[in-house]
């Protein structure tokens, strides 16, 4: 059965009702990447002439040029072109998880029209690059993937709202508020842990690290602008742990109160020049061409009821994450590693290994 994917699309309309083609964003992305209008036009699948006309129409629409042509040196985006491109990328990064969740709901509803075709696995999980791969490889079962905070995912499992919960925990921290919260949600007698991946988190830095940020201590400098994750996220909890261990006060960090809701949204914010540094996974920094300073590793784990391990949908999930194609895709993610992926253990064994 076909699976539907929802993506954000921009539409610009002026007071006269004139609407311009959003195809321009692909053109701007190509120019930013290659510095050549010919290559950018080929990437979008249009002629050089059409690309040139498109740029002129948008320049007229906004009243300013979006691209500057340099004789013998190709093309580069103007400040307006840069702002439009980064604004689109920030919106896509911010809304991506919500749209993926909506797409999952739509696919489940379509699946229910074909009753009995495939078993359904309901998963509530903290968003991440490896988790986002799961729908692409799911076969012979319908994956209903809903993104939420780690605590919300665990709570959903305990009240029967999902079959599998995805959350992450530091590889070295076994005490503190975060781990206490997890221990309250984990039930050793009835829960089983499915090991998934290990990923690296650290400081995402503006390209070239112009502020010379060398560690957490530099975050309290007055000339360094920070962009944060939302308070309920596991990444924010990890950052709080690291700051507490370093004896640093978050109140001294400029921009600590500013929040984004995904790793990629933080990276896009920095790439747009709106902050100098953020905290997140290496894969997000790589996606947006940022520098990265590793600080911590954490396990991303899947939790289910022990009795669910024999369910057809869970069996197929295990087969999928143990498969060579899925694990090859994870290996392509910077900062991700396959740490006993697909191995099942008890809650007590997990904390014994921590």
Beta strands, then each sheet from edge to edge (+ up, - down):
strand 1: 12-13
strand 2: 19-20
strand 3: 67-70
strand 4: 74-77
strand 5: 119-125
strand 6: 141-147
strand 7: 164-170
strand 8: 191-205
strand 9: 226-229
strand 10: 259-260
strand 11: 277-281
strand 12: 291-305
strand 13: 336-337
strand 14: 344-346
sheet 1: 1+ 2-
sheet 2: 3+ 4-
sheet 3: 6+ 5+ 7+ 12- 8+ 11- 9- 10-
sheet 4: 6+ 5+ 7+ 12- 8+ 13-
sheet 5: 6+ 5+ 7+ 12- 8+ 14-
end
